[in-house]
Amino acid sequence: MSLFNVYPLFNITPVSAKDVYVYDENNTEYLDLYGGHAVISIGHSHPTYVAAITNQVQKIGFYSNAVQNPLQIKLADKLTRLSGCQDYQLFLCNSGAEANENALKLASFHTNKSKILSFHNSFHGRTSAAVAATDNPKIVAPINAQQKVDFVALGDLEVVETILKEDKTCAVIIECIQGVGGLDESTTEFYQGLSTLCKTYNTVLIADEVQAGFGRTGDFFSFQKHKITPDIISIAKGMGNGFPIGGILIHPTIKASFGLLGTTFGGNHLACVASLAVLEVLVEEKLMQNSRMISEYFKEKSIEIFQIKNIKGRGLMLGLEFDFPIAELRKKLIHTHHIFTGSAKNPNVLRILPPLTVTKKHIDHFFEALKEELK
């Protein structure tokens, strides 16, 4: 049986990894400045993480959500303390797309409305409503296109209000820093205005923190810079450092009832201990502080390269924008210099999403390689 060929693959086969490095079958060392799509938050094979999963699987790895699982409560409590999101409720699932699906479904239940408002260059997942709310027609199948979604330019409150006034929109879903779209973000005035409009017109505000959450931007969540209170917060990626886990944080104004949401694998024992280990390391190694510090250093180094037209993003969710497509540059970085980086919907943006354990010496190595390729 062959694999369903939907991924264009680099001819690299990783067999092991440690902290910010990945090693192939020839023991070639690669500097990982992409973190497997921002998934690796505390570094590959972190000993605290490995020990937590190993210890748990020797006891019990999985049972259904029909029984008590105290690890879920422990995770919810620790998330509350570290994120500062008081009084929210946690529903656990397996991925970012599933988190956004549940967020949108819950918004529709809560408001009894069916339309979605999303933003140009958004990315929220590849399933049902999540992909319909993603601004990329190439990945929206006809069955997904039945969803009713309005796309608005990021920052345009006037058009948002015009749509919400129709009283058909159940949810506004937004990445406060767009990931796949190319690291665009708007102003605090816009995000606060958006929050006000959602409250005015009985619309659920969903903050998609799947990529930006868990300390990547230097804050626990990217929306916190703007001092807003979303109704639902979706999380995944860096939440599990590679173990599949996602979830939504739900404001207490939205009430639960039996059967409203459900999942087979979500919140399993291994997923919970993986995420608990991530939170432990985030605190013990001060990785949010490191994210802010390394971000400033990265931006200082970026100024030295005149070909860089714009530095986008915050913390260790960064983009370098050039006035040419970066596809060939990215290939040279990986094949010649053994450095993983990422691309974006904007073809001129090179995405940088390293483990939050990255240090100045790794950033120096990257800029030396970049200078060599751009000279």
C-alpha positions as a printed Julia matrix, in Angstrom:
375×3 Matrix{Float64}:
   0.0    0.0    0.0
   1.32   3.46  -0.9
   0.83   6.67   1.04
  -1.77   9.16  -0.16
   0.55  11.69  -1.77
  -0.53  15.07  -0.4
   2.75  16.35   1.07
   5.67  17.74  -0.95
   8.56  16.31   1.06
  12.15  17.39   1.62
  14.54  14.47   1.14
  15.42  14.38   4.84
  14.61  11.59   7.3
  14.89  12.63  10.95
  15.55   9.71  13.31
  16.29  11.57  16.56
  16.16  15.03  18.07
  17.47  16.89  21.11
  16.46  20.38  22.21
  16.79  22.63  19.1
  18.51  20.01  16.94
  17.22  17.25  14.67
  19.4   14.39  13.36
  18.87  12.35  10.2
  19.81   8.73   9.43
  23.35   9.86   8.54
  23.64  11.7   11.87
  23.61  15.06  10.08
  22.67  17.79  12.54
  19.93  20.29  11.62
  19.1   23.45  13.57
  15.34  23.47  14.04
  14.02  27.04  13.74
  10.55  25.85  12.73
   9.61  23.48  15.54
   7.48  21.26  13.29
   4.93  24.06  12.65
   5.41  25.7   16.1
   4.67  22.42  17.91
   7.98  21.98  19.73
   7.74  24.43  22.6
  10.15  23.13  25.27
  12.67  21.48  22.94
  12.86  18.0   21.45
  13.11  15.08  23.9
  13.17  17.26  27.0
  14.0   14.95  29.95
  11.08  16.21  32.08
   8.7   15.55  29.19
  10.14  12.12  28.38
  10.0   11.05  32.03
   6.39  12.22  32.44
   5.13  10.26  29.44
   7.24   7.19  30.29
   6.03   7.09  33.88
   2.39   7.55  32.9
   2.29   4.92  30.16
   3.63   2.36  32.64
   0.49   2.98  34.72
  -2.36   3.76  32.31
  -2.18   5.47  28.94
  -5.84   5.74  28.02
  -9.37   5.23  29.14
 -12.57   6.87  27.98
 -14.11  10.09  29.28
 -16.87   8.03  30.91
 -14.71   7.75  34.05
 -12.84  10.12  36.35
  -9.46  11.4   35.16
  -7.88  13.66  37.82
  -5.09  14.6   35.4
  -7.6   16.67  33.42
  -8.48  18.67  36.54
  -4.8   19.09  37.4
  -4.14  20.4   33.88
  -7.1   22.79  34.04
  -5.9   24.16  37.39
  -2.32  24.64  36.19
  -3.51  26.29  32.98
  -5.58  28.74  35.01
  -2.64  29.7   37.2
  -0.11  30.14  34.42
  -2.34  31.74  31.78
  -4.19  34.04  34.16
  -7.48  33.08  32.49
  -9.59  32.86  35.63
 -12.98  31.1   35.72
 -12.75  29.58  32.22
 -13.75  25.94  31.71
 -11.57  23.47  29.78
 -12.67  21.01  27.1
  -9.88  18.78  25.8
  -9.55  17.32  22.3
  -6.71  16.26  20.0
  -5.7   19.03  17.58
  -6.04  22.67  16.63
  -8.58  21.99  13.9
 -10.7   19.98  16.33
 -10.39  22.76  18.91
 -11.71  25.3   16.41
 -14.48  22.94  15.28
 -15.67  22.61  18.86
 -15.36  26.36  19.42
 -17.5   27.16  16.38
 -20.04  24.47  17.21
 -20.34  25.73  20.77
 -20.76  29.31  19.54
 -23.61  28.22  17.3
 -25.3   26.32  20.13
 -24.89  29.31  22.44
 -26.25  31.98  20.09
 -28.57  29.84  17.95
 -27.01  31.5   14.88
 -25.07  29.89  12.03
 -22.78  32.31  10.16
 -19.07  32.78  10.87
 -16.96  35.92  10.48
 -13.28  35.37   9.74
 -10.45  37.46   8.3
  -8.43  37.55   5.1
  -5.3   35.37   5.26
  -6.68  33.41   8.2
  -5.91  29.75   8.87
  -7.99  27.77  11.36
  -7.65  24.12  10.25
  -8.61  21.67   7.53
 -11.88  20.22   8.82
 -15.52  21.17   8.17
 -16.27  24.62   9.64
 -12.62  25.31  10.53
 -11.5   25.04   6.9
 -14.49  27.05   5.7
 -13.28  29.83   8.02
  -9.8   29.54   6.51
  -9.05  32.02   3.72
  -7.73  29.53   1.17
 -10.29  28.32  -1.41
  -7.85  25.64  -2.65
  -8.37  23.55   0.49
 -12.13  24.15   0.86
 -14.12  21.26  -0.65
 -17.72  21.76  -1.83
 -19.02  20.02   1.3
 -17.14  22.57   3.44
 -18.25  25.51   1.3
 -21.83  24.99   2.51
 -20.77  26.78   5.69
 -21.68  30.47   5.59
 -18.57  32.55   6.21
 -17.87  36.26   5.74
 -14.23  37.24   5.25
 -13.2   40.74   6.29
  -9.93  42.66   6.0
  -7.96  42.52   9.25
  -8.5   45.84  11.01
 -11.8   46.83   9.37
 -14.25  47.35  12.26
 -16.77  49.15  10.06
 -17.37  46.12   7.85
 -17.42  43.84  10.9
 -20.21  45.89  12.46
 -22.2   45.95   9.22
 -22.16  42.14   9.16
 -22.83  41.6   12.87
 -25.81  43.97  12.73
 -27.6   41.39  10.55
 -27.8   39.15  13.65
 -26.87  35.96  11.78
 -23.26  35.53  12.94
 -22.61  33.08  15.77
 -18.85  33.66  16.02
 -15.97  35.88  15.07
 -12.8   33.78  14.93
  -9.42  35.48  14.83
  -5.69  34.87  15.19
  -4.3   37.94  16.94
  -1.1   37.16  15.04
  -1.8   35.31  11.81
   0.35  32.22  11.44
   0.13  30.56   8.03
  -1.11  33.86   6.56
   2.23  35.55   7.16
   2.49  37.02  10.69
   0.15  39.97  10.15
  -1.51  41.58  13.17
  -3.65  44.62  13.79
  -3.8   47.25  16.54
  -4.99  47.07  20.13
  -7.72  49.54  19.17
  -8.99  47.06  16.59
  -8.99  44.02  18.89
 -10.7   45.92  21.68
 -13.26  47.3   19.22
 -13.87  43.8   17.91
 -14.48  42.55  21.44
 -16.97  45.35  22.07
 -18.86  44.64  18.84
 -19.14  40.94  19.68
 -20.67  41.77  23.06
 -23.03  44.31  21.49
 -24.36  41.92  18.85
 -24.46  38.65  20.85
 -21.6   37.09  18.91
 -19.01  34.73  20.4
 -15.42  35.96  20.09
 -13.04  33.04  19.49
  -9.31  33.7   19.91
  -7.43  31.1   17.89
  -4.24  30.61  19.94
  -3.37  27.26  18.37
  -0.03  28.52  17.07
   0.58  31.6   19.24
  -0.39  30.16  22.62
   1.63  28.58  25.42
   4.2   31.35  25.65
   5.35  31.58  22.05
   4.76  35.33  21.78
   6.29  36.12  25.18
   2.83  36.31  26.77
   1.0   33.11  27.57
  -1.57  34.02  24.89
  -1.09  36.56  22.1
  -4.45  38.29  22.76
  -3.35  39.26  26.28
  -1.27  42.16  24.95
  -4.54  43.8   23.9
  -6.35  43.3   27.23
  -9.43  41.6   25.8
 -11.45  38.68  27.19
 -12.42  36.19  24.47
 -15.46  33.99  24.96
 -13.54  30.93  23.73
  -9.79  30.35  23.36
  -8.57  27.49  21.16
  -5.24  25.82  21.94
  -3.04  23.0   20.58
   0.43  22.77  18.93
   2.94  23.85  21.62
   0.52  22.61  24.28
   1.86  19.06  23.98
   5.39  19.53  22.54
   4.62  16.9   19.91
   2.05  14.76  21.69
  -1.36  15.3   20.01
  -3.51  17.45  22.27
  -5.82  20.42  21.81
  -8.56  22.14  23.69
 -10.77  25.14  24.2
 -11.04  27.45  27.18
 -14.68  28.46  27.58
 -15.89  31.58  29.38
 -18.41  30.91  32.2
 -21.13  32.81  30.32
 -21.35  29.73  28.08
 -23.05  26.88  29.92
 -22.29  23.17  29.63
 -24.8   20.36  29.32
 -24.36  16.61  28.99
 -23.64  15.55  25.41
 -23.01  19.08  24.14
 -19.45  18.18  23.1
 -17.6   14.88  23.09
 -14.37  13.13  22.16
 -12.86   9.64  22.31
  -9.16  10.41  22.71
  -9.27  14.0   23.95
  -7.89  14.51  27.46
  -6.37  11.05  27.7
  -3.83  10.33  30.43
  -0.75  10.61  28.21
  -1.91  13.85  26.61
  -2.53  15.42  30.01
   0.88  14.55  31.42
   2.55  15.78  28.22
   0.89  19.17  28.6
   1.55  19.3   32.34
   5.25  18.68  31.6
   5.23  21.53  29.08
   3.75  23.92  31.65
   6.26  22.79  34.28
   9.22  23.45  31.98
   7.81  26.77  30.77
   7.91  28.0   34.37
  11.09  26.33  35.62
  13.2   27.39  32.64
  11.55  30.84  32.29
  10.83  30.18  28.63
   8.37  33.03  28.16
  11.04  35.43  29.37
  13.51  33.74  27.03
  11.06  34.16  24.17
  10.95  37.91  24.74
  14.72  38.24  25.17
  15.66  36.18  22.11
  13.02  37.99  20.08
  14.69  41.34  20.77
  18.09  39.89  19.89
  16.67  38.41  16.67
  15.23  41.78  15.64
  18.55  43.52  16.35
  20.34  41.04  14.12
  17.69  41.45  11.41
  18.45  45.17  11.08
  21.93  44.27   9.82
  20.51  42.7    6.64
  19.26  45.31   4.16
  17.35  42.74   2.06
  14.91  42.25   4.94
  12.04  44.66   4.27
   9.94  43.92   7.35
  10.22  42.03  10.63
   6.84  40.65  11.65
   5.38  38.98  14.72
   6.24  38.85  18.42
   8.26  36.65  20.71
   9.37  33.52  18.85
   6.52  33.71  16.35
   8.42  35.71  13.76
   8.5   36.41  10.05
  11.15  37.97   7.83
   9.64  39.64   4.78
  11.7   40.12   1.63
  10.82  41.68  -1.73
  11.22  38.3   -3.46
   9.78  34.79  -2.95
  11.75  32.87  -0.31
  11.21  29.31  -1.61
  14.75  28.93  -3.01
  16.3   30.65   0.0
  14.5   28.24   2.3
  15.8   25.26   0.29
  19.37  26.55   0.53
  19.04  27.09   4.26
  17.96  23.5    4.77
  20.22  21.73   2.26
  23.37  23.86   2.43
  23.26  25.11   6.02
  21.08  22.44   7.64
  18.58  24.91   9.12
  14.83  24.3    9.19
  12.64  27.37   8.6
   9.05  27.82   7.43
   7.07  29.41   4.63
   3.74  31.28   4.64
   0.81  32.08   2.38
   2.69  35.3    1.69
   5.44  33.9   -0.57
   7.92  36.57   0.52
   7.8   35.68   4.23
  10.25  33.29   5.91
   8.7   32.01   9.14
  10.76  31.45  12.29
   9.08  29.3   14.99
  11.84  27.65  17.03
  11.58  25.81  20.34
  11.35  28.37  23.14
  14.68  27.04  24.44
  16.58  28.63  21.52
  19.61  30.75  22.47
  21.61  33.63  20.98
  24.22  31.27  19.5
  21.51  29.56  17.44
  20.25  32.92  16.19
  23.84  33.91  15.29
  24.24  30.69  13.3
  21.03  31.44  11.39
  22.03  35.0   10.49
  25.5   33.93   9.39
  23.86  31.46   6.99
  21.34  34.05   5.83
  24.06  36.62   5.1
  26.04  34.06   3.12
  23.05  33.23   0.92
  22.02  36.87   0.39
  25.44  38.36  -0.39
